[in-house]
Amino acid sequence: MDDLFEFLLNRQTILAALVAIATFATILTLAMSLFDSDKLGRRMKVIASERERIRARERERLNESKISLRQQPKAYMKNIVDRFNLSSWLGTDQAKKQMIMAGFRGPQAEVGFLFFRLVTPIGLFVFALLYLFFLSNFGWPTMMKIGAAIAATYLGLKAPEIYISNTIAKRQKSMSRAVPDALDLMLICVESGMSIELAFRKVAQEVGAQSIPLAEELTLTTAELSYLSDRRQAFENLAARTGVESLKQISTVLTQAERYGTPLGQALRVVANESRQRRMNEAEKKAAALPPKLTVPMIVFFLPVLFAVIITPAMIQVTATMH
């Protein structure tokens, strides 16, 4: 036992044991690094393979169902437009700009406009001829009937343009009413430290309950800010698509801020005040125009009834007295 204790307590024995332990630990560490399984890497590979499988499945489903987010024109409309080459003699740049301002975008809108611009006058002309020559009993001469059919044809030619103009007016009216509130929200977002893209996105989400066209245009501008190389082009497109004076001003302000680095908060506050004042002026103008508009209805409908109520008792008394 004494020899054993002396051997274990020997300096060389202790040093050899420490070297052996260190060597074993080094080998074990290297072996564990070789045989240890990468759980995170394995999970990421499983997730990646599952994502690719889902993507392939969805791609196959879309190819089978032929679903597209971008609406394509109807086949018969496109065939007629291409066969008669309507885009060269019925389609104009001004009409395309008006369709964009009316909210009709993509090839389907242009093909539909050209199709109805051809079909509507022909249909109204045929209907007017059938009605005037075979169904009506007006007793008009032949030349007058032909003139009425030509007038119906002209009305059919202008009907798509009138529809687009009315749609533009409704959209601009909706956007004009919501622009001051949208500018106030944008001012709050900008002064809180948001970028202009986040401000546009947030305002589009909040203003949708008040004006869907304005929310649509702001969302489209946000998308253009994401992929256009020149951000000023997105602001100019916003002004061109809407045609609203307040949005033209805000487009100019944002363009100057991008070009010269001018402070945006004060400019937005000024534009918001001007747009609110413009909305108030329009309301006052409509209120001031009510008395002249009510003059003719009062003369035609109210005054005869008033005279009847006032004069009838007197006439009854006079008639009774005379009898």
C-alpha positions as CSV (number, residue, x, y, z in Angstrom):
1,M,0.0,0.0,0.0
2,D,2.8,2.4,0.8
3,D,4.4,1.7,-2.6
4,L,1.0,2.3,-4.3
5,F,0.5,5.6,-2.5
6,E,4.0,6.6,-3.2
7,F,3.5,5.8,-6.9
8,L,0.2,7.7,-7.1
9,L,1.7,10.7,-5.4
10,N,4.7,10.7,-7.6
11,R,5.1,13.9,-9.7
12,Q,5.8,12.0,-12.9
13,T,2.7,9.8,-12.3
14,I,0.5,12.8,-11.8
15,L,1.9,14.6,-14.8
16,A,1.4,11.5,-17.0
17,A,-2.2,11.2,-15.7
18,L,-3.0,14.9,-16.6
19,V,-1.4,14.5,-20.0
20,A,-3.6,11.3,-20.6
21,I,-6.7,13.1,-19.4
22,A,-6.0,16.1,-21.7
23,T,-5.3,13.8,-24.6
24,F,-8.6,11.9,-24.0
25,A,-10.6,15.2,-23.7
26,T,-9.1,16.4,-27.0
27,I,-9.9,13.2,-28.8
28,L,-13.4,13.2,-27.4
29,T,-14.0,16.8,-28.4
30,L,-12.9,16.2,-31.9
31,A,-15.0,13.1,-32.1
32,M,-18.1,14.8,-30.8
33,S,-17.7,17.6,-33.4
34,L,-17.6,14.9,-36.1
35,F,-20.6,12.8,-34.9
36,D,-22.8,15.6,-33.4
37,S,-26.0,16.0,-35.5
38,D,-26.8,19.5,-36.6
39,K,-30.5,19.8,-35.5
40,L,-30.9,23.4,-36.7
41,G,-29.5,22.6,-40.1
42,R,-31.6,19.6,-40.4
43,R,-34.8,21.5,-39.5
44,M,-33.9,24.3,-41.9
45,K,-33.5,21.7,-44.7
46,V,-36.9,20.2,-43.8
47,I,-38.5,23.6,-43.9
48,A,-36.9,24.5,-47.2
49,S,-38.0,21.2,-48.8
50,E,-41.5,21.7,-47.5
51,R,-41.6,25.3,-48.8
52,E,-40.5,24.1,-52.3
53,R,-43.1,21.4,-52.2
54,I,-45.9,23.8,-51.3
55,R,-44.6,26.3,-54.0
56,A,-44.6,23.6,-56.6
57,R,-48.1,22.4,-55.6
58,E,-49.5,26.0,-55.8
59,R,-47.9,26.6,-59.1
60,E,-49.5,23.5,-60.5
61,R,-52.9,24.5,-59.1
62,L,-52.6,28.0,-60.7
63,N,-51.6,26.5,-64.0
64,E,-54.5,24.1,-63.9
65,S,-57.1,26.7,-62.9
66,K,-55.6,29.5,-65.1
67,I,-56.1,32.0,-62.4
68,S,-54.3,35.4,-62.8
69,L,-54.4,38.5,-60.7
70,R,-54.3,40.5,-63.9
71,Q,-57.6,40.3,-65.7
72,Q,-57.3,39.4,-69.4
73,P,-59.7,40.8,-72.0
74,K,-62.5,38.7,-73.3
75,A,-61.7,36.6,-76.3
76,Y,-64.5,37.8,-78.5
77,M,-63.8,41.5,-77.6
78,K,-60.1,41.1,-78.4
79,N,-60.8,39.3,-81.7
80,I,-63.1,42.1,-82.9
81,V,-60.7,44.9,-81.7
82,D,-57.7,43.2,-83.5
83,R,-59.6,42.3,-86.6
84,F,-60.9,45.8,-87.3
85,N,-57.7,47.5,-85.8
86,L,-59.8,49.7,-83.6
87,S,-56.9,50.9,-81.5
88,S,-55.6,52.9,-84.5
89,W,-58.8,54.9,-85.3
90,L,-60.9,54.7,-82.1
91,G,-58.2,54.7,-79.4
92,T,-56.5,57.9,-78.5
93,D,-53.9,58.9,-75.9
94,Q,-56.5,61.1,-74.2
95,A,-58.9,58.3,-73.9
96,K,-56.2,56.1,-72.3
97,K,-55.4,58.8,-69.8
98,Q,-59.1,59.2,-69.0
99,M,-59.5,55.5,-68.4
100,I,-56.6,55.5,-66.0
101,M,-58.1,58.5,-64.2
102,A,-61.4,56.6,-64.1
103,G,-59.7,53.6,-62.4
104,F,-59.8,51.3,-65.4
105,R,-56.3,49.8,-65.9
106,G,-54.8,47.0,-67.9
107,P,-55.5,45.6,-71.4
108,Q,-59.0,44.5,-70.5
109,A,-60.1,48.1,-69.9
110,E,-58.7,49.4,-73.2
111,V,-60.2,46.5,-75.2
112,G,-63.5,46.9,-73.5
113,F,-63.6,50.6,-74.2
114,L,-62.8,50.1,-77.9
115,F,-65.3,47.3,-78.2
116,F,-68.2,49.3,-76.8
117,R,-67.2,52.4,-78.7
118,L,-67.7,50.3,-81.9
119,V,-70.8,48.3,-80.8
120,T,-72.8,51.0,-79.0
121,P,-73.4,53.4,-82.0
122,I,-74.2,50.4,-84.3
123,G,-76.6,49.0,-81.8
124,L,-78.4,52.3,-81.2
125,F,-78.5,53.0,-84.9
126,V,-80.2,49.7,-85.6
127,F,-82.5,50.1,-82.7
128,A,-83.5,53.6,-83.8
129,L,-84.3,52.4,-87.3
130,L,-86.4,49.5,-86.1
131,Y,-88.3,51.6,-83.6
132,L,-88.9,54.6,-85.9
133,F,-89.8,52.7,-89.0
134,F,-91.7,49.7,-87.7
135,L,-92.8,50.2,-84.1
136,S,-93.6,53.9,-83.6
137,N,-96.6,55.9,-84.9
138,F,-95.1,59.3,-84.7
139,G,-95.9,60.2,-88.3
140,W,-92.5,61.7,-88.9
141,P,-91.2,62.0,-92.5
142,T,-88.5,59.7,-93.7
143,M,-85.7,62.2,-93.5
144,M,-86.6,63.1,-90.0
145,K,-86.5,59.5,-89.0
146,I,-83.1,59.0,-90.6
147,G,-81.8,62.2,-88.8
148,A,-83.0,60.8,-85.5
149,A,-81.2,57.5,-86.2
150,I,-78.0,59.4,-87.0
151,A,-78.4,61.4,-83.8
152,A,-78.8,58.1,-81.9
153,T,-75.6,56.8,-83.6
154,Y,-73.7,59.9,-82.5
155,L,-75.0,59.5,-78.9
156,G,-73.8,55.9,-79.0
157,L,-70.4,57.0,-80.1
158,K,-70.2,59.5,-77.2
159,A,-71.8,57.3,-74.6
160,P,-68.6,55.5,-73.5
161,E,-66.8,58.8,-73.2
162,I,-69.6,60.2,-71.1
163,Y,-69.6,57.2,-68.9
164,I,-65.8,57.6,-68.3
165,S,-66.2,61.3,-67.6
166,N,-68.9,60.7,-65.0
167,T,-66.7,58.0,-63.4
168,I,-63.8,60.4,-63.3
169,A,-65.9,63.1,-61.7
170,K,-67.2,60.7,-59.0
171,R,-63.7,59.5,-58.2
172,Q,-62.3,63.0,-58.0
173,K,-65.2,64.1,-55.8
174,S,-64.6,61.2,-53.4
175,M,-60.8,61.9,-53.3
176,S,-61.3,65.6,-52.8
177,R,-63.4,65.1,-49.8
178,A,-60.9,62.7,-48.2
179,V,-57.6,64.5,-49.1
180,P,-57.5,66.9,-46.1
181,D,-57.9,64.1,-43.6
182,A,-55.4,62.0,-45.5
183,L,-52.9,64.9,-45.5
184,D,-53.4,65.3,-41.7
185,L,-52.7,61.6,-41.2
186,M,-49.6,61.8,-43.5
187,L,-48.3,64.8,-41.5
188,I,-48.6,62.9,-38.3
189,C,-46.8,59.9,-39.7
190,V,-44.0,62.0,-41.2
191,E,-43.5,64.0,-38.0
192,S,-43.4,60.8,-36.0
193,G,-40.4,59.6,-37.9
194,M,-41.9,57.3,-40.6
195,S,-40.6,57.2,-44.1
196,I,-42.8,58.4,-46.9
197,E,-43.4,54.8,-48.0
198,L,-44.7,53.7,-44.6
199,A,-46.7,57.0,-44.4
200,F,-48.4,56.3,-47.7
201,R,-49.1,52.7,-46.7
202,K,-50.5,53.7,-43.3
203,V,-52.7,56.5,-44.7
204,A,-54.0,54.2,-47.4
205,Q,-55.1,51.7,-44.7
206,E,-56.8,54.3,-42.6
207,V,-58.5,56.4,-45.4
208,G,-60.0,53.4,-47.1
209,A,-63.2,53.7,-45.0
210,Q,-63.7,57.3,-46.2
211,S,-62.6,57.1,-49.9
212,I,-61.8,53.8,-51.6
213,P,-60.4,55.5,-54.8
214,L,-57.9,57.5,-52.7
215,A,-56.8,54.4,-50.8
216,E,-56.3,52.6,-54.1
217,E,-54.2,55.4,-55.6
218,L,-52.0,55.7,-52.4
219,T,-51.4,52.0,-52.4
220,L,-50.4,52.0,-56.1
221,T,-48.0,54.9,-55.3
222,T,-46.5,52.9,-52.5
223,A,-45.9,50.0,-54.9
224,E,-44.3,52.4,-57.4
225,L,-42.0,53.8,-54.8
226,S,-40.8,50.3,-54.1
227,Y,-39.7,49.4,-57.7
228,L,-39.3,52.6,-59.7
229,S,-35.7,53.8,-60.0
230,D,-36.8,57.5,-59.8
231,R,-39.1,58.2,-56.8
232,R,-40.2,61.5,-58.3
233,Q,-41.8,59.6,-61.2
234,A,-44.1,57.9,-58.7
235,F,-45.3,61.2,-57.3
236,E,-45.8,62.6,-60.8
237,N,-47.8,59.5,-61.7
238,L,-50.0,60.0,-58.7
239,A,-50.9,63.6,-59.8
240,A,-51.5,62.4,-63.4
241,R,-53.7,59.5,-62.4
242,T,-56.0,61.5,-60.0
243,G,-56.2,65.0,-61.5
244,V,-57.1,66.4,-58.0
245,E,-55.6,69.8,-57.3
246,S,-54.6,68.9,-53.7
247,L,-52.8,65.7,-54.8
248,K,-51.0,67.7,-57.5
249,Q,-49.8,70.1,-54.8
250,I,-48.6,67.2,-52.6
251,S,-46.9,65.6,-55.6
252,T,-45.0,68.9,-56.2
253,V,-44.1,69.1,-52.5
254,L,-42.8,65.6,-52.4
255,T,-40.9,66.1,-55.6
256,Q,-39.2,69.2,-54.3
257,A,-38.4,67.4,-51.0
258,E,-36.7,64.6,-52.9
259,R,-34.8,67.0,-55.1
260,Y,-33.7,69.7,-52.8
261,G,-34.1,68.1,-49.3
262,T,-36.7,70.7,-48.1
263,P,-38.5,70.0,-44.8
264,L,-41.6,68.0,-45.4
265,G,-43.7,68.6,-42.3
266,Q,-44.3,72.3,-42.8
267,A,-45.1,71.9,-46.5
268,L,-47.6,69.1,-45.7
269,R,-49.2,71.3,-43.1
270,V,-49.6,74.2,-45.5
271,V,-51.1,71.9,-48.3
272,A,-53.5,70.3,-45.7
273,N,-54.7,73.8,-44.7
274,E,-55.2,74.8,-48.3
275,S,-57.1,71.7,-49.2
276,R,-59.3,72.0,-46.2
277,Q,-60.0,75.7,-47.1
278,R,-60.7,74.6,-50.7
279,R,-63.2,72.1,-49.5
280,M,-64.9,74.7,-47.4
281,N,-65.1,77.1,-50.3
282,E,-66.7,74.5,-52.5
283,A,-69.3,73.9,-49.8
284,E,-70.0,77.6,-49.4
285,K,-70.3,77.9,-53.2
286,K,-72.9,75.2,-53.3
287,A,-74.8,76.8,-50.5
288,A,-74.8,80.1,-52.2
289,A,-76.0,78.5,-55.4
290,L,-79.1,77.1,-53.8
291,P,-81.4,80.2,-53.8
292,P,-81.2,80.7,-57.6
293,K,-81.7,77.0,-58.2
294,L,-84.8,77.0,-55.9
295,T,-86.4,80.0,-57.7
296,V,-87.9,78.0,-60.6
297,P,-89.3,75.1,-58.5
298,M,-90.9,77.6,-56.1
299,I,-92.5,79.5,-58.9
300,V,-93.7,76.4,-60.7
301,F,-94.8,74.3,-57.6
302,F,-95.2,76.4,-54.5
303,L,-96.7,79.7,-55.7
304,P,-99.7,78.1,-57.6
305,V,-100.6,76.1,-54.5
306,L,-100.2,79.2,-52.3
307,F,-102.4,81.3,-54.5
308,A,-105.0,78.5,-54.6
309,V,-105.0,78.3,-50.8
310,I,-105.3,82.1,-50.4
311,I,-107.8,82.8,-53.2
312,T,-110.1,79.8,-53.0
313,P,-111.9,80.8,-49.7
314,A,-112.4,84.3,-51.1
315,M,-113.8,83.0,-54.3
316,I,-116.2,80.7,-52.4
317,Q,-117.4,83.6,-50.3
318,V,-117.9,85.9,-53.4
319,T,-119.8,83.1,-55.2
320,A,-122.0,82.5,-52.1
321,T,-122.7,86.2,-51.8
322,M,-123.6,86.6,-55.4
323,H,-126.0,83.7,-55.2
